[in-house]
Amino acid sequence: MPNPFTNDPIAELLGTWSVNINVYSVTFRIFLVIILASLIGCERSSKRHSAGLRTFIITAMASAVSAMIDVCILSVKPESIPVISAASVVSVAMLSGNSILFSSRSQIKGLTTSAGLWSCGIIGLSAGAGLYTLAVISFLGLIFCISQLPVIEEILKNRSNHFEVHLELKNSANLQDFVTTIRRLDMKIDDIESNPAYANSGLSVYSVSMTISERDFKKYKKHSDIIEALRSLDYIHYIEEMK
């Protein structure tokens, strides 16, 4: 059964056996997606994310099998629609969406893992369809994004004049003291929201958005310096920058 995608450089290098659906090409495609997905899964697992090694491998392998089934069906019925691959994309999208969590500190977690899981499914579809070059290039792009770009994001975040903090005060009456301190530091409070998740904790918890002027930003250097200075205040139980 011929594969309609015959211009793939890696497939041409491997030979005609890799273009057709046969025992050897099926084994190679599944082996390829397992290797690529395991590398992505290891990166996520090393950072203690909920979707780790097994999840990424299973997702990519299932997507690859879906693509191969559709290739076989299309070779027999060219007028048919690749329904299985489409269903696979939808299923992976639903699975990746379930990896997004909302923490009690009003932070959204798991977005990168969710996007990575969905992308890994697409890579599996590419490999399953015999688009080896596309799968490898996509993998390299994905692994670069999730492993290297966080460093750049951290630099950009620390260069921003705007940031948001999770603030826990020992008493609600201390909120005015906090506002006064921020103003004395020549910073502007853009918004303050009370966090209802801590209603019965005995603490007064808020999400606070702040802006630093260009002049003062040069003095504080980075957000962590400001957080560290605020952490020393007696009435603050806990404070951290929201990601």
C-alpha positions in Angstrom: 0.0 0.0 0.0 1.8 3.1 -1.2 2.2 6.2 1.0 1.0 9.4 -0.7 3.9 11.3 0.9 6.9 10.2 -1.1 9.0 13.4 -1.0 10.2 13.1 2.6 14.1 13.3 2.7 14.5 10.9 5.5 12.1 8.4 3.8 14.1 8.7 0.6 17.3 8.1 2.6 15.9 5.0 4.3 14.4 3.5 1.1 11.1 2.4 -0.3 10.3 0.1 2.6 9.8 3.2 4.9 7.3 4.7 2.5 4.9 1.8 2.4 2.9 0.4 5.3 4.6 -2.9 6.2 5.9 -4.7 9.2 9.3 -2.9 9.0 7.9 0.6 8.5 5.2 0.2 11.2 7.9 -1.0 13.7 10.2 1.9 12.7 7.5 4.5 13.0 6.4 3.3 16.5 10.0 3.1 17.6 10.6 6.6 16.3 7.7 8.2 18.2 8.6 6.3 21.4 12.1 7.7 21.3 10.9 11.3 20.5 8.0 11.2 23.0 10.2 9.8 25.7 12.7 12.6 25.4 9.9 15.2 25.7 8.3 13.2 28.6 11.6 13.0 30.5 11.9 16.8 30.3 8.4 17.2 31.7 9.0 14.5 34.4 12.2 16.1 35.5 10.2 19.2 36.4 7.6 17.2 38.3 4.7 17.9 35.9 1.6 15.7 36.1 1.9 14.5 32.5 5.2 12.7 32.3 7.1 10.0 30.5 4.3 7.4 30.0 1.6 9.9 29.1 3.7 11.4 26.3 4.7 8.1 24.9 1.2 6.6 24.9 -0.2 9.8 23.4 2.3 9.9 20.6 2.1 6.1 19.9 -1.7 6.2 19.7 -1.6 9.1 17.3 1.0 7.3 15.1 -1.2 4.2 15.0 -4.2 6.4 14.1 -2.3 8.0 11.2 -1.2 4.6 9.9 -4.7 3.2 10.0 -5.9 6.2 8.0 -3.1 5.8 5.5 -4.2 2.2 4.9 -7.9 3.2 4.6 -7.0 6.0 2.1 -5.0 3.6 0.0 -8.0 1.4 -0.4 -10.7 4.1 -0.5 -9.0 7.4 -1.7 -12.3 9.2 -1.4 -12.6 8.5 2.3 -11.8 11.0 5.1 -9.1 10.5 7.7 -11.6 10.2 10.5 -9.4 8.2 12.9 -6.6 10.9 12.8 -9.2 13.6 13.3 -10.6 11.8 16.3 -7.1 11.3 17.6 -6.4 15.1 17.5 -9.7 15.8 19.3 -9.0 13.2 22.0 -5.5 14.5 22.6 -6.8 18.0 22.8 -9.3 16.9 25.5 -6.6 14.9 27.4 -4.2 17.9 27.3 -6.9 20.2 28.5 -7.4 18.1 31.6 -3.7 18.6 32.5 -4.4 22.3 33.2 -4.9 23.0 36.9 -6.1 26.1 38.8 -4.2 26.4 42.1 -5.6 28.0 45.3 -3.2 30.9 44.7 -5.2 31.9 41.5 -2.4 30.6 39.3 -3.0 28.5 36.1 -0.6 25.6 36.0 0.0 23.0 33.3 -0.4 25.1 30.2 3.0 24.2 28.8 2.5 20.6 29.6 -0.9 20.7 27.9 0.4 22.3 24.8 3.4 19.9 24.8 1.1 16.9 25.0 -1.0 18.1 22.2 2.1 18.9 20.0 3.5 15.4 20.8 0.3 13.9 19.5 0.7 15.8 16.2 4.3 14.6 16.0 3.0 11.1 16.4 0.5 11.7 13.5 3.3 13.0 11.3 5.5 10.0 12.0 2.6 7.6 11.5 1.9 9.1 8.1 5.5 8.6 7.1 6.4 12.3 7.3 9.7 11.5 9.2 11.4 14.7 8.4 8.4 16.8 9.6 8.2 14.7 12.8 11.9 15.1 13.6 11.9 18.9 12.9 8.7 19.4 14.9 10.3 17.4 17.8 13.4 19.5 17.7 11.3 22.7 17.8 9.1 21.4 20.6 12.0 20.2 22.8 13.8 23.6 22.3 10.6 25.5 23.3 9.9 23.6 26.5 13.5 23.2 27.7 15.3 26.4 26.6 12.6 29.2 26.3 11.8 29.2 30.0 15.2 30.9 30.6 14.3 33.6 28.0 10.8 34.0 29.5 12.4 34.5 33.0 14.7 37.2 31.6 11.8 39.0 29.9 9.6 38.7 33.0 12.2 40.3 35.2 12.6 43.1 32.7 8.9 43.9 32.8 7.6 46.8 34.7 4.4 44.9 35.6 4.1 41.9 37.9 1.6 40.2 40.1 2.1 38.7 43.6 0.3 36.3 45.9 0.1 38.1 49.2 -0.8 36.6 52.6 -1.3 39.1 55.4 -1.6 38.2 59.1 -4.6 40.4 59.5 -7.0 42.2 57.1 -6.1 45.5 58.8 -2.6 45.2 57.5 -3.7 45.7 53.9 -3.6 49.5 54.4 -0.1 49.2 55.7 0.9 47.2 52.7 -0.6 49.8 50.3 1.2 52.5 52.1 4.5 50.7 51.9 4.1 50.1 48.1 3.4 53.8 47.6 6.5 54.7 49.6 8.5 52.6 47.3 7.1 54.6 44.4 5.2 51.7 43.0 1.6 51.7 41.7 -1.0 49.1 42.7 -3.1 48.3 39.6 -5.5 45.9 41.2 -6.2 44.0 44.4 -8.4 40.9 44.6 -9.3 38.9 47.7 -8.7 35.2 47.4 -11.8 33.3 48.7 -9.9 30.0 48.8 -8.4 31.1 52.2 -11.6 32.3 53.7 -11.4 30.1 56.9 -7.6 30.1 57.2 -7.3 33.0 59.6 -5.2 34.8 56.9 -6.1 37.7 54.6 -5.0 36.6 51.1 -4.9 38.7 48.0 -3.7 38.8 44.4 -2.0 42.1 43.9 -1.0 43.6 40.5 1.7 46.3 40.6 3.6 48.6 38.2 7.1 49.9 38.7 8.2 53.1 37.1 11.1 53.1 34.7 13.2 55.2 37.0 12.6 53.0 40.1 12.9 49.8 38.1 16.6 50.5 37.5 17.0 50.8 41.3 15.3 47.5 42.1 16.9 45.5 39.2 14.5 42.6 39.2 11.3 41.4 40.7 12.9 39.0 43.2 14.6 42.0 44.9 11.3 43.6 45.5 9.7 40.4 46.8 12.6 39.8 49.1 12.3 43.4 50.5 8.6 43.0 51.1 9.0 39.6 52.7 10.9 41.2 55.5 7.8 43.2 56.7 6.4 41.8 60.0 2.8 41.8 58.9 3.3 39.7 55.8 2.9 36.0 56.4 3.9 35.0 52.9 4.5 36.6 49.5 5.6 35.3 46.1 5.4 36.4 42.5 2.6 34.7 40.5 3.9 32.9 37.3 
